[in-house]
């Protein structure tokens, strides 16, 4: 069974390195950050979910972003 992890701040720094570490371990990724371009730079493979969003925004709802209740 493949595990999935959502990582905030995945466009740079610790978030990017965390994403790379989990990806290397075989996890599926949902990358969250304010700017899409850096998230795409972090992503490796076609099965990475890119979610440009500001998690500090009270309107942000991860479940709505991925289509789950």
N, C-alpha and C positions, 0 to 999 in steps of 0.2 A: 504494500500500500504506500503510495506516495503522499507525503505530508505537504501541506501548504502553509506558508507564513506570510503575513502582511507586515511590511517594514516601512515605517515612516522616516522621512528624511533620507530616502534612498538615493537621492541625486548627488550626494557628496559626503565626504568625511566618514564618520563612524557608520552611518546608515548604508553607504555604498559598500564599505568593507564587510559589514554584516550580511548584506545581500550576496556578495560574492562568496562568502564563507558558506552560507546555507545552500547556495546554488551548487557549489562544488561537492557538497554532501548529498546532493540529489533531491533537494526540496524544490517544490514549485513556488514561485514568487508572485506576490502582489506588491508592487512598488508604489509608494505614495510620496508625493512631494509637490511643492508649489509650481515647479517648472517642468514641462514635459521633456524638453531636450536633454537635460541631465539624467532624467529617469531612463530615457532610451539609451544613453551612453552606458548606464549601469547594466541594463538588461542584456542577457545573453540567451539566445534562442527565441523561438517564435511563441513559446507557451507562457511567456511572462506577461502578467497583467499590469498595465501602466495606468495609474490613477492620479492624474494631476489634480491636486486639491490642497487646500490649507486646512489641516486638521484642527487648527485653532479657531476656525470659523464655526460658530454654534450651529450653522445649517448643515455642516458636514455630517453625513451618515454613511458609514462604510457599507452597511447592509444594502442601502439603496444603490450605491455605486456598483456593487457586484450582482444586484438583482436578487437578493435574498431577504426574507423577512425575519 
